[in-house]
Amino acid sequence: MTGTMEGFSWKLFLLSCLVVVESLGQDFGQTQFICTSVPKDMDLCTATMQNSGPAEDLKSTIIQLRETVLQQKETIVNQKETIRELTSKLSRCESQSLPAAAGPGGRRPGSKNTMGDVSRGTTDTLAQLGQTLQTLKQRLENLEQYSRGNNTVQANSLKDLLQNKIDDMEKQVLSRVNTLEETKAGSRNDTEQRNRVESTLTSLHHRITDLEKGKDTRPTDKFQITFPLRTNYMYAKAKKSLPEMYSFTVCLWIKSNASPGVGTPFSYAVPGQANELVLIEWGNNPMEILINDKVAKLPFLINDGKWHHLCITWTTRDGMWEAFQDGVKRGSGENLAPYHPIKPEGVLVLGQEQDTLGGGFDATQAFVGELANLNIWNRKLSITEIYNLATCNSKASTGDVFSWTESNIEVFGGATKWTFEPCRSAN
């Protein structure tokens, strides 16, 4: 027994268990056991490499693994270097994105749109917009002083140029604020910043209006209100309520090409009823008038980007109504909230539909376009009276319960007032 074992002492049977495992995301298949007889005095790795068959496959696999590891290592080093380069470039870009001194209209020299390339956080962006507007406000104050001391054509031209620049920048600011609101809804700080921006915009346009009065001494009813964007915070409001009415006529000039639906030109809400009197065109529905939440569809077609004159008459007896577009009767009906008088002590809002008294605005129902000469009477006007209004006849009357004068209306959230003369400006 001992001799036999010594006879085999020149050989050693080794069980070489090589397990190829998954490395760096690469799968080399199932593992296998390879058993090979190796001379006692020979190096294990050398003996393994000298064998043919499966050992050759093993050698090839090991070489591939080594090459893969080296390649992955090189890739990681390259990626780290790329990350460092990108980080360095980003830091330089951020330092360069701080605005230079604003040129006319609040824009940096050589820049077409300072709002579209801002990539910083919401709060920083709105803070920068506010700073830009404050700069613009200072320029306007300087213009006012210049205009008072130099009542010349040059001063008036400068004012008009600044007015156009402000209008252009305002649309950019409000568009940017809208985008930021959608992506950062619920942030209290952002809302406060936005409110300050809106307040500054409103102040700017009030100041321009005052300048226009000094320049043109225009009548207080020769103005329009512009709502450039569909928002839930841009609106105008009447300073007093409507009285109780058993009949009425409401007329206005309107211009819009918004689609779908021009939105809500005006809404009147009272305690307990948000839809006491509403004119609305929402979505793909036709324009409607609501009285005490009762609805009548109106035969108006106005979203062609042109000025149109609209009048609607109504009496509580049998709920009779008539609709006029551009001085021509387009339709009529009955049973619209019959025997329900329009209630007093309410809030009249332009540009928004109210879900609560004086608020609860929904951006999807907001008006986009321009409004002018909204007048309300507590009686039914005649066809001749309505035609005189639509054709700017000198005999045309103004509303006896609400008249279109600047002292009766406040604007908020970036809605703007501009000079307007109905028939001269129309189309």
C-alpha positions, 0 to 999 in steps of 0.5 A: 500500500505504501509503495503504491502511494510512493509510486504516485508521489511524483504526481499530484492531483489538484482540483482547480476550481475557477469561477468566472464572475460577473465584473463591471457589468459584463456577463461571461456565462455559467461557471465550470469546474476544470480538473487537471493533473499537474506534476508535483514540482511544476508551477500550477499556472505554467502547467495550466497554460501548457494544457490544451482544450478547456485551458486554452479557453480559460487563458483567452477568458482571463486575457479578455477580462484583463483587457476589459478591466483596463478599458473600464479603468481608462473610461472612468478616468476619462469621465472624471476628467470630463466631469471636471471640465464641465464643472469648470465651464458651468462655473464660468457660465454662471458667473458670466450670466449675471446681467450687465448694465441694462440698456433702454427698455431694461435689456442688456446691449446686444441681447434680444431676449433677456428672459429666455436665457435665464437658467438659474433658480426660480427665486434668483430669476424673479429677483433679477426681473424685479431688479430690472423693473426697478431700474426701468422705473428709475428711468421713467422717473427721469423721463417724467422730470425731463418731460416737465421741464422740456415740453418738446417733440423730443420729450414726447418721442422719448416717452413713446419709445420707453412706453413701447419698450416697457410693453415689450418687456412686460410680456416677456416678464409675465411669460417667464413668471407663468413658466416659473409658476407652473414648475414651482407652484406652491413656493411661498417665496416665489409667489411673494417675488412674483407679486412684487414684480406685478406691483412694479409693472402696474405702477409703471403703467399708471405712471405712463398713463399720467404722462399721457394725460399731461401730453394729450389731455385726452378724455378719461374714456379714451383708453383700452385695457390689454390682457396679453397672457392667460393668467389667474392674476391679471385683471381689472376691477370696477371701484363700485358695485352695480345697483339692483337691475330689472333690465340692463344693456351692456356694451363693449368694444372687444378684440381677440384672436385667442383660441380656443375661446377668448375667455371671460371679458367680464364677470359680476359676482354677488354674495352667494352667487359667483355667476350673477352676470357673466360674459364668457367664451370658454374652450370650444363652446360659443360665447355665453351670457350667464345670469344667476347661473342660467345660460344663453348661447350668443351668436357672436364670432369675434376671435379674428383679431379685429375690433368688434362692438358687442351689445346685449340687452335683457329684461327680467320679464320673461327673461327676454334677451337680444344680442348685437354685433357691430350694430347689427342684431344677431340673435334673441331669446327668452326664459333667461333667468326670468323674474330674477333681478340683478342683485346689488353689492357685488364685484365687477371684474374684467378679464377673469371669471369669479368662483368666489366674490372678487376672486377664485380666478382660473387661468383657463377662463381668463380673457386674452385680448383688449377691451374698451368702452364697457358701459352698462345701463339699467334699461334696454337700449333701442336699436338706434342707440346701439347702432350709434354706439357701434358707429361712434355717433356723437349722439351715443350715450354712456352707461348710467350705472357703469361708465368707462372712465379711468377713475372707475377702474383699477388694473392689477397683475400686469393688465395695462391701459393704453390710449384708444379711440373706438372707430379710429382704432378699429380694424 
